[in-house]
Amino acid sequence: MMKNKKVIVLIIVIFLAFLISAVFIVSKGGHYTLYTNSMTDSDEKPVVEVSYDKDGIVELTDYYLQDGRLILEFDALSKGEVTVSIKRSFFADRELIADYDRKFEVSMFNIIIDKTNGDVSFEGFMAVIFTIIGAFLLTEIIMLWMFIDYRKKGEFCYQMIACGGTAIYFLILLMFLVYKLLNDSVHSFGHFLFHITDTGIMLILALSPVMLILSVLLSLSNIQLMRHEGRRPVNSLGIIFGIVWFTGSLLTIGEGLISFLNIWTFPYSSILKNSFVYIIGYFECMFLSTVACSFLATKYIPPLDRDFIIILGCGIRDDGTLTPLLKGRVDSAVEFERKQSEKTGKHAVFVPSGGQGADEVISESEAMSRYLLSQGIKEEQILKEDKSTNTFENMKFSKNVIEQSGVKIKDKKIAFATTNYHVFRGYILAAKNGFDAKGISAKTRFYFYPNAFLREFIGLLVEQKWKHIIAMVLILLFFIWLMVI
């Protein structure tokens, strides 16, 4: 609930900031100060003459020198477009010299917009720039704060991935944007829009090497997975993903993507170009966050105060003994429980979870129970769940077994033991069954990892599809707002 409040506060603050900046611009926009490129060392008041191709759109109200630069003040009269021709002389006895024409547009909000030479400028545009940078910075702080909070509390979930991905996204954007602004002063809003566009492209280029490496590793690890686990379609996800992303990365690094975008010349194409680049970067950051969160989940060590430890089943041998994969899960649970009892004196009850498959002589739960007994675990310390057929049912039926023993699972501290690549999935499924549980990780071969990353990335997109749709819409609206303000 506290995390939701942070997000709500973030949204409200950013909305108010943009609203205030828009109101500020509207209040100032009826007046426009034009800083010309005409310079002089003379202290004489210059002579200025202006003409308009349309009357009644804008009018010159004042002009003067400031630090040797000629500055002209204009006020809006009515909505429309006008070309202003400017002639000037810094000496009263000399002929007037024509400056280049200025193209002004007075918007429906009575804002004078200078569109000379394809540039865009208006009074108070720096307020928009500061608002955008402030919104980026505030979002980065809140998302990073929430991500760290999830990590400290061991609350591994799709919300954590979303926070991490958003933090990566805005961190890279801020770094490039601030670097650009520090090394190239902004003289107009159009110049800032160029930086925004350039920053989006730099975001993609910065992520491309990482995604390229991940694509190669995904493909190589999936080849190993298929060699050891069979050529099932699900085992080829990494290869398919790797090929797609590898191709995209090569196009991006070779500026193929940029060239592709440059052929878009229809109206409002710049909005689509920028949105496309930023959305691609957004999903790349979400994938990187998925990898990071899945890895962190395996490294998290639960507090030594667990009441129950659910051991997730995964198949047994023909003779009813444990496979190395399942043995690793049970051993990690036993090791954790012994460490807990030694340090705190508190014993946990084991809940070996897994039913009997058609090709299994006994249930996975029974096989694990026999192994636990062989390791010196007392029978009264074992609570079997022998009906489940998948991980979701492991969690669901284990919850039922625990509550049938006379306790409410929400009042107890639960852990679950599984293989490292499966830990994040365990957190998700425990939450779906309405209880909090902390993962105990057992090691296994590296090539199981990539498919787990992809599964959680797909799960993130599916489970929180509306949030990602909203994110894409917000990106699109952001660039529409920049273009029409």
C-alpha positions in Angstrom: 0.0 0.0 0.0 2.9 2.4 0.9 4.5 1.7 -2.5 1.2 2.4 -4.3 1.0 5.8 -2.4 4.5 6.6 -3.7 3.4 6.0 -7.3 0.2 8.0 -6.8 2.1 10.9 -5.3 4.7 10.7 -8.2 1.9 10.8 -10.8 0.1 13.7 -9.1 3.3 15.8 -8.6 4.4 15.3 -12.2 0.9 16.1 -13.5 0.8 19.3 -11.4 4.3 20.2 -12.5 3.4 20.0 -16.2 0.1 21.7 -15.6 1.8 24.6 -13.8 4.4 24.9 -16.6 1.7 24.9 -19.2 -0.2 27.6 -17.3 3.0 29.6 -17.0 3.7 29.4 -20.7 0.1 30.4 -21.6 0.4 33.4 -19.2 3.7 34.5 -20.8 3.1 33.3 -24.3 1.2 36.3 -25.6 4.5 38.2 -25.4 7.7 37.1 -27.2 11.3 38.4 -26.8 13.3 37.9 -30.0 17.1 37.8 -29.4 18.5 38.6 -32.8 22.0 37.7 -34.1 22.7 41.4 -34.9 25.5 42.7 -32.7 27.1 46.1 -32.3 29.6 48.1 -30.2 27.6 51.3 -30.7 25.7 52.8 -27.8 23.3 54.6 -30.1 19.6 53.5 -30.2 19.2 51.5 -33.3 16.7 52.2 -36.1 14.3 49.3 -36.7 11.6 48.9 -39.3 9.3 45.8 -39.5 6.7 44.8 -42.0 4.1 42.0 -41.9 2.7 39.9 -44.7 -0.5 39.8 -42.7 -1.8 42.5 -40.4 -3.4 41.9 -37.0 -1.4 38.8 -36.0 1.5 40.2 -34.0 3.0 43.7 -33.4 6.4 45.1 -32.4 6.1 46.9 -29.1 9.7 47.7 -28.3 13.3 47.2 -29.3 16.6 47.9 -27.6 20.2 46.8 -27.2 21.4 44.5 -24.5 25.1 43.7 -24.2 25.4 44.9 -27.8 22.7 42.5 -29.1 19.5 43.8 -30.8 16.4 42.6 -29.0 12.8 43.0 -30.2 9.6 42.7 -28.2 6.4 41.4 -29.8 2.8 41.0 -28.6 0.2 38.7 -30.0 -3.0 40.2 -31.4 -4.9 37.2 -32.8 -4.6 33.6 -33.9 -2.8 32.9 -37.2 0.6 32.8 -39.0 2.6 35.7 -40.2 6.0 36.4 -41.7 7.8 39.4 -40.2 10.4 41.2 -42.2 13.0 43.1 -40.1 15.3 45.9 -41.3 17.7 47.6 -38.9 20.6 50.0 -38.7 22.8 50.7 -35.7 23.5 54.2 -37.0 20.8 56.8 -37.8 22.7 58.1 -40.9 23.1 54.8 -42.6 20.9 52.7 -44.8 18.7 50.0 -43.2 19.9 46.5 -43.6 17.5 43.6 -44.0 17.7 40.8 -41.5 16.3 37.4 -42.4 12.5 37.1 -42.1 10.9 35.6 -39.0 7.9 33.2 -39.2 5.6 33.5 -36.2 2.5 31.5 -35.4 0.0 32.6 -32.7 -1.6 29.5 -31.3 -5.2 28.9 -30.1 -3.8 29.6 -26.6 -2.5 33.0 -27.8 1.1 31.9 -27.6 3.6 33.4 -30.0 5.6 30.5 -31.5 8.7 31.4 -33.5 9.1 28.8 -36.3 11.9 30.4 -38.3 14.0 27.9 -40.2 12.2 24.9 -38.9 13.1 25.8 -35.3 10.6 26.2 -32.4 10.8 28.8 -29.7 8.4 30.6 -27.4 8.4 32.7 -24.2 9.2 30.7 -21.1 10.3 27.5 -22.9 12.9 26.9 -20.2 10.1 26.2 -17.7 9.1 23.2 -19.9 12.7 22.0 -20.0 13.2 22.3 -16.2 9.8 20.5 -15.7 10.8 17.6 -18.0 14.2 17.2 -16.3 12.6 17.5 -12.9 10.0 14.9 -13.8 12.7 12.5 -15.1 14.7 13.0 -11.9 11.8 12.5 -9.5 10.7 9.4 -11.4 14.2 8.0 -11.1 14.4 8.7 -7.4 11.0 7.1 -6.6 11.5 4.0 -8.8 15.0 3.4 -7.4 13.7 3.9 -3.9 10.9 1.4 -4.5 13.3 -1.1 -6.2 15.7 -1.1 -3.2 12.8 -1.4 -0.8 11.5 -4.5 -2.6 15.0 -6.0 -2.6 15.6 -5.3 1.2 12.2 -6.9 2.1 12.6 -9.8 -0.2 9.4 -8.9 -2.1 10.3 -10.2 -5.6 7.4 -9.5 -7.9 6.5 -8.0 -11.3 6.2 -4.6 -9.7 9.8 -4.8 -8.7 10.8 -5.5 -12.3 8.7 -2.6 -13.4 10.4 -0.3 -10.9 13.9 -1.5 -11.9 13.2 -1.2 -15.6 11.8 2.3 -15.2 14.9 3.3 -13.0 17.3 2.0 -15.7 15.3 3.8 -18.4 15.3 7.2 -16.7 18.8 6.9 -15.4 20.2 6.5 -19.0 17.9 9.2 -20.3 19.0 11.7 -17.6 22.7 10.9 -18.1 22.5 11.6 -21.8 20.1 14.5 -21.6 22.1 16.3 -18.9 25.4 15.6 -20.8 23.9 17.1 -23.9 22.6 20.2 -22.1 25.9 20.8 -20.3 27.9 20.6 -23.5 25.5 22.5 -25.8 23.5 25.4 -24.4 19.8 25.4 -25.4 18.8 28.5 -27.3 15.3 27.4 -28.3 12.7 24.8 -27.5 13.3 23.2 -31.0 16.9 22.8 -30.0 15.8 21.0 -26.8 13.5 18.7 -28.9 16.5 17.8 -31.0 18.3 16.8 -27.8 15.3 14.7 -26.7 15.3 12.9 -30.1 19.1 12.5 -29.9 18.9 11.2 -26.4 16.3 8.5 -27.4 18.6 7.3 -30.2 21.6 7.3 -27.7 19.4 5.3 -25.3 18.9 2.6 -28.0 22.6 2.7 -29.0 23.7 2.4 -25.3 21.5 -0.6 -24.7 22.4 -2.4 -28.0 25.7 -3.9 -26.9 24.2 -5.3 -23.7 21.2 -6.7 -25.6 23.6 -8.1 -28.3 25.6 -9.9 -25.7 22.5 -11.2 -24.0 21.1 -12.4 -27.3 24.2 -14.4 -28.0 24.3 -15.9 -24.5 20.6 -16.8 -24.7 21.1 -18.7 -28.0 24.2 -20.5 -26.8 22.6 -21.5 -23.5 19.5 -22.7 -25.3 21.6 -24.9 -27.5 22.9 -26.5 -24.3 19.4 -26.8 -22.9 18.1 -28.6 -26.0 21.1 -31.0 -25.9 20.4 -32.0 -22.3 16.6 -31.6 -22.1 15.3 -32.3 -25.6 14.2 -30.3 -28.6 10.9 -29.1 -27.3 9.5 -25.8 -28.6 9.6 -24.3 -25.1 13.4 -25.0 -25.0 14.0 -22.9 -28.1 12.5 -19.7 -26.8 16.0 -18.3 -26.1 17.2 -19.0 -29.6 14.1 -17.3 -31.2 14.4 -14.3 -28.9 18.2 -14.2 -29.4 17.9 -14.1 -33.2 15.2 -11.4 -33.2 17.1 -9.2 -30.8 20.5 -9.9 -32.4 19.1 -8.7 -35.7 17.6 -5.6 -34.1 20.8 -4.8 -32.3 22.9 -5.1 -35.5 20.4 -2.8 -37.3 20.6 -0.3 -34.4 24.4 -0.3 -34.0 24.7 0.1 -37.8 22.2 3.0 -37.6 19.9 1.0 -39.8 17.1 1.8 -37.4 17.9 5.5 -37.7 17.9 5.3 -41.5 14.6 3.5 -41.4 13.1 6.2 -39.3 14.3 8.9 -41.6 12.1 7.7 -44.4 9.0 8.5 -42.5 8.0 11.8 -43.9 4.2 11.9 -43.4 2.6 14.5 -41.1 3.4 14.2 -37.4 6.1 11.6 -38.3 8.4 13.1 -35.6 6.0 12.1 -32.9 5.9 8.5 -34.1 9.7 8.4 -34.6 10.5 9.6 -31.1 7.7 7.4 -29.6 9.0 4.3 -31.4 12.6 4.8 -30.3 11.6 5.5 -26.7 9.2 2.5 -26.5 11.8 0.1 -27.9 14.2 1.4 -25.2 11.5 1.0 -22.5 11.0 -2.7 -23.3 14.8 -3.3 -23.4 15.1 -1.8 -20.0 12.3 -4.0 -18.7 14.1 -7.1 -20.0 17.3 -6.1 -18.3 15.4 -5.5 -15.1 13.8 -9.0 -15.4 17.3 -10.5 -15.6 18.5 -8.5 -12.6 15.5 -9.3 -10.4 15.6 -13.0 -11.3 19.3 -13.0 -10.3 18.8 -11.1 -7.1 16.0 -13.4 -6.1 18.4 -16.3 -6.1 20.9 -14.4 -3.9 18.4 -13.3 -1.3 18.7 -15.2 2.0 15.4 -15.3 4.0 15.4 -14.4 7.7 16.0 -17.3 10.0 12.5 -17.4 11.5 10.6 -19.6 9.2 7.7 -21.7 10.5 7.3 -23.8 7.3 9.5 -24.6 4.3 7.7 -25.8 1.2 9.9 -27.9 -1.1 8.7 -27.7 -4.7 8.8 -31.1 -6.5 10.2 -31.6 -10.0 10.1 -35.3 -10.9 11.9 -38.4 -9.4 13.8 -41.4 -10.8 12.3 -44.7 -11.9 13.3 -46.3 -8.6 11.7 -43.6 -6.5 14.9 -41.8 -5.5 15.5 -38.1 -6.0 17.0 -36.7 -9.2 20.0 -34.4 -8.7 17.8 -31.4 -9.4 15.2 -32.4 -6.7 17.9 -33.5 -4.3 19.5 -30.1 -4.6 16.2 -28.5 -3.6 15.7 -30.7 -0.5 19.4 -30.3 0.5 19.1 -26.5 0.4 15.9 -26.7 2.5 17.6 -28.9 5.1 20.7 -26.8 5.2 18.6 -23.6 5.8 16.5 -25.3 8.5 19.6 -26.6 10.4 21.2 -23.2 10.2 18.0 -21.6 11.6 17.7 -24.1 14.4 21.4 -23.7 15.4 21.2 -19.9 15.5 17.7 -19.3 16.8 16.6 -22.7 18.3 13.5 -22.5 16.1 12.7 -25.6 14.0 10.7 -25.3 10.8 8.2 -27.9 9.4 9.0 -29.2 6.0 6.2 -29.4 3.4 7.5 -31.6 0.5 5.1 -30.9 -2.3 4.5 -33.0 -5.4 2.0 -35.6 -6.6 2.6 -38.9 -8.4 3.0 -38.8 -12.1 1.9 -41.5 -14.5 5.4 -42.8 -14.8 6.4 -42.5 -11.2 6.3 -45.3 -8.6 5.6 -43.1 -5.7 4.6 -39.4 -5.3 7.4 -36.8 -5.3 6.2 -35.8 -1.8 6.8 -39.4 -0.6 10.2 -39.6 -2.2 11.3 -36.3 -0.6 9.9 -37.4 2.8 11.9 -40.6 2.7 15.0 -38.6 1.9 14.3 -36.1 4.7 14.0 -39.0 7.2 17.4 -40.4 5.9 18.9 -37.0 6.7 17.8 -37.1 10.3 14.6 -35.0 10.1 12.0 -36.2 12.5 8.7 -37.5 11.1 6.6 -35.0 13.0 8.6 -32.3 11.3 7.3 -33.3 7.9 3.9 -32.4 6.4 3.3 -34.0 3.1 1.4 -32.5 0.1 1.0 -35.2 -2.5 -1.7 -34.0 -4.9 -0.1 -31.2 -6.9 1.0 -31.5 -10.6 2.6 -28.1 -11.2 4.2 -25.2 -9.3 0.9 -23.3 -9.0 -0.7 -26.3 -7.4 2.4 -26.8 -5.2 1.7 -23.5 -3.6 -2.0 -23.8 -3.6 -2.2 -27.3 -2.1 0.7 -26.7 0.3 -1.2 -23.7 1.7 -4.3 -26.0 2.2 -2.2 -28.6 4.0 -0.6 -26.0 6.3 -4.0 -24.5 7.2 -5.5 -28.0 7.7 -2.8 -28.5 10.4 -4.7 -25.9 12.4 -2.9 -22.7 11.6 -3.6 -19.7 9.3 -0.8 -19.3 6.7 -1.0 -15.5 6.9 0.0 -15.8 10.6 3.1 -17.9 9.8 6.4 -17.2 8.2 6.8 -19.3 5.1 9.8 -20.2 2.9 10.0 -22.3 -0.2 12.9 -24.2 -1.6 13.5 -24.6 -5.3 16.2 -24.4 -8.0 17.8 -21.0 -8.5 16.3 -20.4 -12.0 12.8 -21.1 -10.5 13.0 -18.9 -7.5 11.4 -15.8 -9.0 8.6 -17.9 -10.4 8.0 -19.2 -6.8 7.6 -15.7 -5.4 5.0 -14.9 -8.1 2.9 -18.1 -7.6 3.0 -17.8 -3.8 1.6 -14.3 -4.1 -1.1 -15.5 -6.5 -2.2 -18.0 -3.9 -2.5 -15.2 -1.3 0.5 -15.7 1.0 4.0 -14.3 1.4 6.9 -16.7 1.1 10.7 -16.3 0.8 12.8 -18.3 -1.6 15.6 -20.7 -0.7 17.8 -21.2 -3.8 19.4 -24.4 -4.9 22.1 -24.3 -7.5 21.9 -25.9 -11.0 23.4 -25.7 -14.4 23.5 -22.2 -16.0 21.6 -23.1 -19.2 18.3 -23.3 -17.3 18.5 -19.6 -16.6 17.8 -18.0 -20.0 14.4 -19.6 -20.5 13.5 -18.5 -16.9 14.4 -14.9 -17.8 12.2 -15.0 -20.9 9.3 -16.6 -19.1 9.3 -13.9 -16.4 9.7 -11.2 -19.1 6.7 -12.6 -21.0 4.8 -12.9 -17.6 5.6 -9.3 -16.9 4.1 -8.2 -20.2 1.0 -10.4 -19.8 0.3 -9.8 -16.1 0.8 -6.1 -16.3 -0.2 -5.5 -19.9 -2.4 -2.5 -19.0 0.4 -0.8 -17.2 2.7 -1.2 -20.2 0.0 0.0 -22.5 -0.4 3.0 -20.3 3.4 3.6 -20.4 3.4 3.5 -24.2 0.4 5.8 -24.3 2.2 8.2 -21.9 5.3 8.2 -24.1 3.1 9.0 -27.1 1.2 11.7 -25.2 4.5 13.2 -24.0 5.7 13.8 -27.5 2.3 15.1 -28.7 2.4 17.5 -25.7 5.9 18.7 -26.7 4.7 19.3 -30.3 1.5 21.2 -29.5 2.4 23.1 -26.4 
